[in-house]
Amino acid sequence: MAAVQKLKKCAVSQTGKHTASVIFLHGSGDTGQGLRAWVRDVLAQDMAFEHIRVIYPTAPARPYTPMHGALSHVWFDRYKISRDCPEHLESIEEMCSNVGAVVQDEIRAGVPKHRMIIGGFSMGGAMALHLACRYHHDVVGVFALSSFLNKDSVVYQAVEEAKGHHLPELLQCHGTADELVSHAWGEETSKMLKNAGMSTSFHSFPGLNHQLCLAEIELLRSWILKKLPSESFSNTRS
């Protein structure tokens, strides 16, 4: 396996004590800065929290087969954008190590994995599922927006093998009018993960294409706060 590559990243810092972290992975062809700006445009402000740092890494540019080998900021290669083909495991494994280094950075900053969430948009959501279900299943949650897994994904096997052990809770959101990643692909991914033993919730957004919307980001924000309450709130609960 290639040496771990340090990823560029930008972050929205917490306004108070840093006790939790969210790693938010962009879709294919985007960057961490681009995703942060997109979320900010939708919300009319950064997605910021008192105690949670939100990190937006950038995938390195690599040849991308669906673009005939042109360089693109993608987390892994694909043979084609379809559920019905094998996963490009070599590139996925390489990036699991690279993004895993971001997780380790947060641990060194004093945040344990049970106070972390990993998620992403489109390809970033698929990358997050590989990370959380196969290598970092002690994170508290994973989210996938407008995302899918190939029907023979190794993630399903990993979830099956982890039955009886801790697995993160999954939040999935998908637009019904998505013309790039079929809503049915996302729904089927959720069903297969649930059947394999994962706690999942799937939310459809009528008329939404392959994009983010305000209702979706507000749902995500509320879910993050539920999974990662402030320590003061956690300590006062009976």
Disulfide bonds with the S-S distance in Angstrom:
none
